[in-house]
Amino acid sequence: MTDATLRLRETLMTLPEADRAWLAAELAASLDGWPEASSNEAWDSEIGRRAVEVRDGTAKLTGWDEVSSRLDRRLSKP
């Protein structure tokens, strides 16, 4: 790391946690490239569809006990 990078990190670490989280997300996104608008629209549509299913009572929901059991089984497999 360059001295400038290390100094910048030191300064940034003094920011409030929420600001650091936002900045970290922005930096990570810049490494992966920005998502395509169409993928954002697709996710928005999917989230909306799922919300309607939950609201209408047609969604198949899984309780925490079942989810926890499934995870335990999955993680205990060799």
C-alpha positions, 0 to 999 in steps of 0.5 A: 500500500502507498502512504497516501492509501494508508493515510486515507484509510486512517482518515476514513476510519474516523467516519461514522459507521453508516458512512463507512458502510455506504462507502464500502458498498460504493467501493465494492460496486466499483470493483464489480461494475455497476449493475445493469438497469435491467437487473435492477428492474428484474429484482424490483419486479421479483420483490414486488411479486413476492410481497404480493404473494405474502400479502395475499397469503399465497406465498409458501412461507417456512418458519425459522425452526424448519429453516434452522433444521435444514441448515443444520442438516446441510452443514453437518453433511461431509 
